[in-house]
Amino acid sequence: MPIEIRQPAEEELRDAMHAAEQGFGAGITDEDWERERITLPAQRAVAAFDDGRAVALAGAYEFELTIPGGQVPCAGVTWVGVLPTHRRQGILRRLMAKQLVDVREWGEPIAALWASEAAIYGRFGYGLAVPSATLKADSGRYELRDDPGRQGTWRLVDAATAFDLVRPVHDHVRRARPGMPTRTEHWWRNHRLADSENWRRGASEKFYAVLELDGAVAGYAIYRVKSEWEGGFAKGVVRVLEAVGTSPAAEREVWRYLFGIDLTTTVDVYPFDPASPLFLTVRDPRALHMGLHDGLWLRLVDVDAALRARSYRSGQPVVVGVRDEFCPWNEGAYRLGAEPGRTDAAPELELDVADLAAVYLGAFDFAHLARADRVRELTPGALERASDLVHTPLPPFCPEVF
């Protein structure tokens, strides 16, 4: 029988999730199911069925994503997997095509994902929009340049207290930082603050540490400790899940706290913000062992709506011609800058939709694309003008792996 691609019924969703997880050599537990059946309802999933049996799944969480100048509805693509028995049959391509049609019908102009393999999603129009970093830092070499001394006070709290204290801090930072998604109460309680034994990988329970500066909560850290000993000496690892500060002083104190945890020698951070001031504030940046990786991939599902939602710097508008073989409704010319959106004017630049996604949040500009031979300049000077229009004060960052 041919493979059927459709939305799963509610009673089929768990089996479809299990099929997706089997594609990663895992399965779905009762705990996973109780959390995910709320986060990912059946109407936001598309599955593949072989003779009535679920063999693949692609889901889309419902987010609002911060973009330059505001925020926009975003489909957070997740739970993408195909049974090993059904690989190389074109199922993933069909899932992606159906999902993007659904996302467009939901009125969500963009989709975003973290890729299990970086080479997969470019063929479906996703572009690398938010680079991410890792740290495997040596705690013993941590020292600040021109250290003003310790500030503020710290306290450890439980998850329920953390829910009340850290949400305003996160939201304060999120509103100003492209690439950061909103978090519902369910997401906070059952994803970010929850502490499943399956997530610990041999480390401790989660710790929730809150920083107060001048009587107000100004930062926090969520982390685990992996205890290690060698030859009678402690060599523990601090696994940082989230570290947030509302000011340079707060960020400095958050990292001072994490690097000062007793019986540890390494601070392990993923994802780490590539634009963090930490790299410039320590005496020995090499000891941070910072690595750069792909992070969030972005897909402009409705190019017109996405470009209209974004803000631009002042300057002469530029018209870009967009190619999109996978979502042909996006093919055409679009104005960037004042009165953005679809236009009948002649293009001054020409590029693929995935490369437009790479500049959308401000991680890259058109000059970056040109150096990579990913954009064609049709009108002299258009590259420089377009780069000025999409420039942002800070590059995007996404701390949410989904």
C-alpha positions in Angstrom: 0.0 0.0 0.0 1.2 3.6 -0.6 2.4 5.7 2.3 -0.3 7.9 3.6 0.6 11.4 4.8 -2.0 13.1 7.1 -2.7 14.6 10.5 -2.8 11.8 13.1 -5.9 11.3 15.1 -5.5 12.0 18.9 -5.4 8.3 19.6 -2.7 7.8 16.9 -0.4 10.6 18.2 1.5 8.6 20.8 2.3 5.8 18.3 3.5 8.4 15.8 5.8 10.0 18.5 7.1 6.6 19.4 7.9 6.0 15.7 9.8 9.3 15.5 11.8 8.5 18.6 12.7 5.0 17.3 14.3 6.8 14.4 16.7 8.2 17.0 17.2 4.8 18.7 14.9 5.8 21.6 11.3 5.6 22.6 8.6 7.6 24.4 7.9 7.1 28.1 4.7 7.8 30.0 6.3 10.9 31.4 7.2 12.2 27.9 3.7 11.5 26.7 2.0 13.4 29.5 4.1 16.4 28.8 4.1 16.3 25.0 0.5 15.6 24.4 -0.2 19.1 25.7 2.8 20.8 24.1 2.2 19.1 20.7 -1.5 18.5 20.1 -2.5 16.2 17.2 -3.7 19.2 15.1 -0.1 20.5 15.0 1.4 17.2 13.7 1.7 15.4 10.4 2.4 11.7 10.3 3.2 9.0 7.7 1.2 5.7 7.9 2.0 2.4 6.2 -1.0 0.2 6.1 -2.5 2.2 9.0 0.7 2.0 11.2 2.6 5.2 12.1 6.1 5.2 10.6 7.1 8.8 10.8 6.2 12.2 12.3 6.8 15.9 12.1 5.4 18.3 14.7 5.3 22.0 15.2 5.2 23.7 18.6 3.4 27.0 18.8 5.7 29.9 19.6 6.0 33.7 19.2 9.6 34.4 18.2 11.3 37.7 18.8 12.4 39.4 15.6 14.0 42.8 15.0 11.3 45.3 16.0 8.8 42.9 17.6 7.7 39.3 17.6 5.9 37.0 15.2 4.0 33.7 15.3 6.5 30.8 14.6 6.1 27.1 14.1 8.7 25.4 16.2 9.4 22.3 14.1 10.2 19.2 16.3 9.6 15.5 16.7 10.8 14.9 13.2 11.7 11.2 12.7 11.3 8.3 10.3 11.5 4.6 11.3 14.8 3.0 10.1 12.7 0.6 8.1 11.2 3.4 6.0 14.2 5.6 5.3 15.2 6.8 1.8 11.6 6.5 0.5 10.9 10.3 0.2 8.8 10.3 3.4 10.6 13.2 5.1 10.2 15.4 2.0 6.5 14.7 1.9 6.2 15.5 5.6 8.0 18.8 5.2 5.9 19.8 2.2 2.6 19.1 4.0 3.8 20.8 7.2 4.8 24.0 5.4 1.4 24.2 3.8 -0.2 23.7 7.2 2.0 26.4 8.8 1.0 28.8 6.1 -2.7 28.0 6.7 -2.2 28.6 10.4 -1.0 32.1 9.6 2.5 31.6 11.0 4.9 33.4 8.7 8.0 31.6 9.8 9.1 28.1 11.0 12.2 27.3 13.0 14.1 24.2 14.2 17.2 22.7 15.7 18.6 20.2 13.2 19.8 16.8 14.4 21.9 16.8 11.2 22.9 20.2 9.7 22.8 19.0 6.1 19.1 18.0 6.1 16.9 21.1 6.1 18.6 23.4 3.6 16.9 21.5 0.8 13.5 22.5 2.3 14.3 26.2 2.3 15.7 26.5 5.9 18.6 28.8 6.4 21.1 29.0 9.3 19.7 32.1 11.1 21.1 31.8 14.7 24.6 30.5 15.2 25.2 29.0 18.7 28.3 28.3 20.7 29.6 25.9 23.3 31.9 26.3 26.3 34.0 23.7 28.0 35.7 26.2 30.2 38.5 25.6 32.7 37.2 27.0 36.1 40.7 27.2 37.5 41.8 29.8 34.9 38.7 32.0 35.3 39.6 35.5 36.2 38.0 38.8 35.3 39.8 41.8 33.8 39.6 44.9 36.0 37.3 43.0 38.4 35.2 45.5 40.4 34.5 42.9 43.1 31.5 40.7 44.0 28.1 42.4 43.8 24.6 41.2 44.8 23.4 38.2 46.8 22.5 34.7 45.7 19.9 32.2 46.9 19.0 28.7 45.8 15.2 28.2 45.3 12.9 25.4 44.3 11.2 25.1 40.9 8.0 26.6 42.1 9.7 29.7 43.5 11.9 29.9 40.4 8.8 30.0 38.3 7.7 33.3 39.9 11.2 34.9 40.1 12.9 34.1 36.9 10.2 34.6 34.3 10.3 38.4 34.4 14.1 38.3 34.0 13.8 36.0 31.0 11.1 38.1 29.4 13.0 41.3 29.9 15.9 39.9 28.0 13.7 38.1 25.4 11.8 41.2 24.3 15.1 42.8 23.1 16.8 39.8 21.6 15.9 38.4 18.2 15.8 34.6 18.1 14.3 34.0 21.5 10.9 32.4 21.7 8.1 33.0 24.2 7.4 30.5 26.9 3.9 29.6 28.1 3.3 28.6 31.7 3.2 24.9 30.6 6.6 25.3 28.9 8.1 26.9 31.9 6.8 24.3 34.4 7.1 21.2 32.3 10.1 21.8 30.0 12.4 24.5 31.4 11.9 24.0 35.1 10.9 20.3 35.1 13.6 17.8 36.1 13.1 14.4 34.6 15.5 11.7 35.7 15.9 10.8 32.0 17.4 14.3 31.3 20.1 14.1 33.9 22.7 11.9 32.1 24.4 11.0 35.4 24.4 14.5 36.8 22.6 16.0 39.8 19.1 17.3 40.0 18.6 20.9 38.6 19.6 23.8 40.7 17.9 27.1 40.4 20.0 30.0 41.6 18.7 33.6 41.7 20.7 36.8 41.8 19.5 40.0 43.5 21.1 43.4 42.8 19.9 46.5 44.6 17.0 44.5 46.0 15.6 43.2 42.7 16.0 39.9 40.9 18.5 40.7 38.1 19.8 37.3 37.0 19.5 33.6 37.4 21.2 30.3 36.5 19.7 26.8 36.0 22.4 24.1 36.1 23.4 20.6 37.2 26.6 19.3 38.7 28.3 16.1 37.5 30.5 14.9 40.3 33.8 13.4 39.2 36.9 12.5 41.3 40.4 11.4 40.2 43.3 10.5 42.5 41.5 12.0 45.4 40.9 15.3 43.7 37.5 16.7 42.7 37.0 17.3 39.0 33.3 17.9 38.8 31.5 19.6 35.9 28.9 22.3 36.1 26.4 21.8 33.3 24.8 25.1 32.6 21.3 24.9 31.1 20.5 28.6 31.2 22.3 31.7 32.5 20.6 35.1 32.2 21.3 38.6 33.4 19.5 41.8 32.7 22.6 44.0 32.7 26.4 43.7 32.2 26.9 43.7 36.0 24.3 40.9 36.4 25.8 38.8 33.6 29.2 39.2 35.2 27.9 38.0 38.6 26.0 35.0 37.0 29.2 33.7 35.5 31.2 34.5 38.6 28.8 32.3 40.6 28.9 29.4 38.1 32.7 29.4 37.8 33.0 29.5 41.6 31.0 26.3 42.5 33.1 24.1 44.8 34.5 20.7 43.8 34.2 21.5 40.1 36.9 22.2 37.4 34.8 22.6 34.3 31.9 24.8 33.2 30.0 23.2 30.3 27.5 25.4 28.5 25.2 24.7 25.6 23.8 26.6 24.0 26.1 29.6 24.7 25.5 33.0 23.3 28.3 33.8 20.8 27.8 37.5 21.5 28.2 37.2 25.3 30.5 39.7 26.8 32.2 36.9 28.8 34.7 36.4 26.0 35.9 40.0 26.4 35.7 40.2 30.2 37.9 37.3 31.2 41.7 37.5 31.3 42.2 34.2 29.5 39.5 33.8 26.8 41.3 30.8 25.4 40.5 28.9 28.7 36.8 29.2 27.8 37.4 26.6 25.0 34.6 28.2 23.0 33.3 26.5 19.9 30.9 27.8 17.2 28.1 25.7 15.7 24.9 26.0 13.8 21.9 26.7 16.1 18.5 27.8 15.0 17.4 27.2 11.4 14.7 29.5 10.0 12.2 29.0 7.2 10.3 32.0 5.7 7.0 30.3 5.1 5.2 33.5 4.0 8.0 35.8 2.8 5.6 38.8 2.4 4.2 38.6 5.9 7.6 37.9 7.4 9.3 40.9 5.8 6.4 43.2 6.7 6.6 42.1 10.4 10.3 43.0 10.7 11.8 46.4 11.3 14.6 48.0 9.3 17.1 50.8 9.7 16.5 54.0 7.7 17.8 54.1 4.2 16.9 53.7 0.6 14.8 50.6 0.1 16.2 47.6 -1.8 14.2 45.1 -3.9 15.2 41.5 -3.7 14.2 38.7 -6.0 13.5 35.5 -4.1 13.7 31.9 -5.4 11.7 29.2 -3.6 11.2 25.9 -5.4 9.9 24.1 -2.4 7.2 26.8 -1.6 6.4 28.3 -5.0 3.9 30.8 -3.5 7.0 32.8 -2.2 8.6 33.3 -5.7 8.8 36.9 -6.6 10.2 40.4 -5.7 10.1 42.0 -2.3 11.0 45.4 -1.0 13.2 45.8 2.1 13.1 49.0 4.2 10.2 51.5 4.1 6.9 49.9 3.0 8.3 46.3 2.9 6.7 43.4 1.2 5.8 42.1 -2.3 6.4 44.5 -5.2 6.3 44.6 -9.0 9.5 46.5 -9.1 12.6 45.0 -10.7 14.9 43.1 -8.3 18.3 44.7 -7.4 19.5 41.5 -5.6 18.6 37.9 -6.2 18.9 35.0 -3.8 17.4 31.8 -2.5 14.7 31.9 0.3 17.1 30.0 2.6 19.7 32.7 2.3 17.1 35.4 3.0 16.3 33.5 6.2 19.9 33.7 7.2 19.8 37.5 7.3 16.2 37.8 8.6 17.1 37.9 12.3 20.4 39.8 11.9 23.0 37.1 12.4 24.3 37.8 8.9 23.9 40.6 6.3 23.9 40.6 2.6 27.7 41.3 2.5 28.2 38.0 4.4 26.1 36.3 1.8 28.0 37.9 -1.1 31.4 36.7 0.3 29.9 33.2 0.4 28.5 33.6 -3.2 25.0 33.2 -1.9 23.5 36.4 -3.4 23.7 38.0 -6.8 23.9 41.8 -7.1 22.0 43.1 -10.1 22.2 46.9 -9.2 25.6 48.3 -8.1 25.5 49.4 -4.5 22.4 47.3 -3.6 24.5 44.9 -1.4 25.7 47.7 0.8 22.3 49.4 1.1 20.6 46.1 1.9 23.2 45.2 4.6 22.6 48.6 6.3 18.8 48.0 6.3 18.9 44.7 8.1 21.7 45.5 10.6 20.7 44.9 14.3 22.4 46.1 17.5 23.0 42.5 18.6 23.0 39.3 16.7 20.2 36.9 17.5 20.5 34.1 20.1 18.2 31.2 20.9 18.6 29.5 24.3 15.7 27.1 23.6 16.6 23.8 22.1 13.4 22.0 21.0 
